[in-house]
Amino acid sequence: MKNKLTALCVTFVICAGVFVGSIMPIYPFSQAPVSAQNYARQAMKWLRVTNEFRVSGIAAFTPTTEILANTFTIPATTASALWLSSATTITSDTTDAIADGRLDGQILLLKNINASDSIVIKNSANTDLGSGDVTLGATDQIMLVWDGTLWSKLFVADN
């Protein structure tokens, strides 16, 4: 019987804020060629000791859309990119603008997809935004990193 590749498995892990990963073919394990079984075992060992993941091509995150109401708290989901929408100009909760991250080093990209309404993210509300609140106008973006205590601003793109 000829071995058939059924899919590719892409495994990503965040280790100390750095993506670690592996790409390997998936076969029914008992039918996989010995080389694929050995590769799978080696990939698991590699994931434990490597601290970087390189992609020769484009790496992209599929954004999730969040519709927000006034005094919102942005959920820190498993998504790395959240497109934010609202029915009017709104301001985040003053205690928790963004919920706690899931992992130290987690990166979060937020983009206001409203045509005209602004979204204000409060500073010192589980956030360290530098000099004050951040107002995201239409198509503006902010990238943050979770340090285990706060979401810290990496950059703001004022479009």
C-alpha angles and dihedrals in degrees: 000000000000117000114244124204106229101184146329119259117213113191121192126185128174111225118180090338094307125110115243120185154153137210117206139158118257119221128162091277096233091052097043118110113257090250091059091048090050091047091052091051092046092047091056090051090046092053090057096055108029120090101193140050121204125198122195096206135023124325113199138174120219107234123230119215118231120192107209134201127203115291089023129174113211110227115235095224128167088272116104093199125048123184107207126213135176140172093237142359107304141181128216127244111281094227103040116017088165126021118243115287121249098228135021106257094028110155122215126189116196123190129183106225095181116121094224114346120100128226116211119205112198122230118231090026097115082308140099104203098162116236099014147303119346119228114202110204123190110320093356117143139201128193120204138180126214111228096185092268110039142013105248122202115245096176145334122217110207103200 
